[in-house]
Amino acid sequence: MAAKVMKAARCPTDELSLSNCAVVNDKEFDVEKIRHVAVRTGPTDKFIFTLKSHSSVVPGTIAFSLIQRKWASLSLNQEVEVTPYRFDPNTQYLSSVTINVDFLQKKAANQDAFDTDKMAAEFLMQFSNMALTVNQMMVFSFADKKLLQLIVKDQEAADLAVLKGGQSSGKAKKIQTGMCMSNTTIIFDKSPDSPINLTGKSKGKSARQSIINPDWDFQKMGIGGLDKEFSDIFRRAFASRVFPPEVVEALGGKHVKGILLFGPPGTGKTLMARTIGKMLNAREPKIVNGPEVLNKYVGESEANIRKLFADAEEEQRRCGLNSGLHIVIFDEIDAICKQRGSISGSTGVHDTVVNQLLSKIDGVEQLNNILLIGMTNRRDLIDEALLRPGRLEVQMEINLPDESGRRQIFEIYVARMRENGKLAPDVDIDEMSIITKNFSGAEIEGLVRAAQSTAMNRLIKASNKVEVDPEAAEKVMVTKSDFLNALENDIKPAFGHQAEVFESYIQNDIISWGDPVHRVLDDGKLLVEQTKVSEKTPLVSVLLEGPAMSGKTALAARIAESSEFPFIKICSPENMIGFSESAKCQAIKKVFDDAYKSQLSCIVVDDIERLIDYVPIGPRFSNLVLQGLIVLLKKPPPKGRKLLIIGTTSRRDVLEEMEMTNSFNTNIHVSNLSKPEQLINALELLECFSKKEMDSIAKKVEGKKLWIGIKKLLVLIEMARQTDEEVRIPKFLSLLEEEGGLSMS
């Protein structure tokens, strides 16, 4: 095909600009046959472009993006000579390309890490079969980050025998222009003076200095919801290890030697530690369970600690700064590293083990080639000397996953089912991640297993003998109903909502017999909303006070339940019968500590006077429990967490004398039924008497004095209903009068 003379024009859309192709009108070239063109801009200047067509380009023009015009020194409306171009498959198919990277706009520069492995994969997706020339300038849109400017620095042509799967004896040859293939190796380097932060294997020379294994993947290793934690650990613990040892020595810097992972059970601490070991280009980590270190023979426990570090000591003596990294993973580290002197009457073994470990991590002869990773559910038990900088310096709380984290964890555990077509289309992972609030990673795994067992159970024939449907393997399908069934009956989160417990407190529902009840519920809603929304009051507390049997606990339970907070728990004296003072304090503290692990929490502290063992004879009470409660009621939750506390008491006067009411932000009075109309409203809502009986009761109580709690009223109603119909109303009124709730005079 003969050369065409065309005029240079602007690219019609941003999307076409990002393609880095020259764009012509549909009628100019058949881009299915002519994939590339040579554009001659002068007697000696020729540039190779990959071609695209678009109807919005004016016929007779060829459109270039700004960066393409800059590279080819083109001006708008400049006439150019356009000729079809074909690559020689034997000499111009690229085996590797080295590209300089920088931000397209300098003001958009930031320190975000750009994973070159992902960039290389994305580059090949966008630009396979594209013409590339040394010094060519391109625009690259990577993920949701800023636009990047690429400049082709160097490229080598592939040997055809290699591409066909044969063996090549010759070396790859550097060429000026070639075509990028789907298997071309892409290497990214920082442009001179660029602030861009490149990571990963496809990073040029600096990749050889990295200790991070480039082949790991969170999803493949079964890790989900811990991206931020991994990022923070890399920043603190591994940044210095990426540099050559000479650079670190010149700075006078030291590597981080210890990481402590702590948090609730089942959140992935042990899994994360194992993954860190796999991610590093280091020898296989030594994994030790804390209790395994201890030995019945004198001195053996300390010797076990020394053995863990023997290889690292020997290699450091031989290799010095060039020694490789030795990783020791301690599971349940609190078993051997308790506070020294805290175990009374012991032989002192725990203390000497702690001393030995301290000296090995950061003693007189310092080891610079070790990384100790400890895991525990009880950080508070660990000796404080072990937690100082230089030892377990990086302390990372592995908390309950948020919604995004739960989604990642679900994706990991259903991936195999999805690949094999065993996951029903009605299973919505986004929905499951929303309704599994406060589930740990282990609990989500258990939920998936329970759903699978429910699905398999459907295909088991229940007859005289247990049989499996012969076609079960093809029929088994895990559906949404299986997940919901598992959620309802099998798996409950340890830090979740105690639905059954709260239902037991609201067996008869809330009877809205009048304005006093509406006021309590409305004020409760306001406090719930305040807890959710307000940034100034992360701790909100309210005391529901009123006469005994007035329904305070039921109202508190309803307010808590309707809040829909992921963590709702009741702290009740009925769960602490027979506890000593210190045991009761620990039980109350544990409820609060568990609440601090959730983003939004609600605690109902029920029957406070019973919790503190108050009796009016004396009077006597537990000062230890009282002081502990006062401290916990005032203690704000950790940053980023919010807590609503609802207390109930029948003896406000006693709590005032103990100066406990000041610990609550506000008080709400819960009233008894005090008017005949309120009694009639309650009876109508309960639907316990016929209309004729109701009329009779209304006449009898009209104008009378009334004072009775709703809980007491329910008991009296049920007693009266057990009698014969003709004596039911007199009996009910008699019971009301006897209990002091009704004055007939």
Secondary structure as UniProt FT lines:
FT   STRAND          4..10
FT   HELIX           14..18
FT   TURN            19..20
FT   STRAND          22..24
FT   TURN            26..28
FT   TURN            31..33
FT   STRAND          36..40
FT   STRAND          46..53
FT   TURN            55..56
FT   TURN            59..60
FT   STRAND          61..64
FT   HELIX           66..72
FT   TURN            76..77
FT   STRAND          79..85
FT   TURN            89..91
FT   STRAND          93..103
FT   HELIX           106..108
FT   STRAND          113..115
FT   HELIX           116..127
FT   TURN            128..129
FT   STRAND          131..133
FT   TURN            134..135
FT   STRAND          137..141
FT   TURN            143..144
FT   STRAND          147..157
FT   HELIX           160..163
FT   TURN            164..165
FT   STRAND          173..174
FT   STRAND          177..179
FT   TURN            182..183
FT   STRAND          185..190
FT   TURN            192..193
FT   STRAND          197..199
FT   HELIX           204..209
FT   TURN            214..215
FT   TURN            218..222
FT   HELIX           227..233
FT   HELIX           234..238
FT   HELIX           239..242
FT   HELIX           245..251
FT   STRAND          258..262
FT   TURN            265..266
FT   HELIX           269..279
FT   STRAND          286..289
FT   HELIX           290..293
FT   TURN            298..299
FT   HELIX           300..319
FT   HELIX           320..322
FT   STRAND          326..331
FT   HELIX           333..335
FT   TURN            340..341
FT   TURN            344..345
FT   HELIX           349..362
FT   STRAND          370..376
FT   HELIX           379..381
FT   HELIX           384..387
FT   TURN            389..390
FT   STRAND          394..397
FT   HELIX           403..419
FT   TURN            420..421
FT   TURN            425..426
FT   HELIX           429..435
FT   TURN            437..438
FT   HELIX           441..457
FT   TURN            458..459
FT   STRAND          460..462
FT   STRAND          466..468
FT   TURN            470..471
FT   HELIX           472..475
FT   HELIX           480..489
FT   TURN            494..495
FT   HELIX           499..505
FT   TURN            506..508
FT   HELIX           515..533
FT   STRAND          539..545
FT   TURN            548..549
FT   HELIX           552..563
FT   STRAND          567..571
FT   HELIX           573..575
FT   TURN            577..578
FT   HELIX           581..596
FT   STRAND          600..605
FT   HELIX           608..611
FT   TURN            612..613
FT   TURN            616..619
FT   HELIX           623..634
FT   TURN            639..640
FT   STRAND          642..649
FT   HELIX           652..657
FT   TURN            658..659
FT   HELIX           661..663
FT   STRAND          666..669
FT   HELIX           676..686
FT   HELIX           691..701
FT   TURN            702..703
FT   STRAND          705..706
FT   HELIX           710..721
FT   HELIX           725..738
FT   TURN            739..740
FT   STRAND          742..743
//
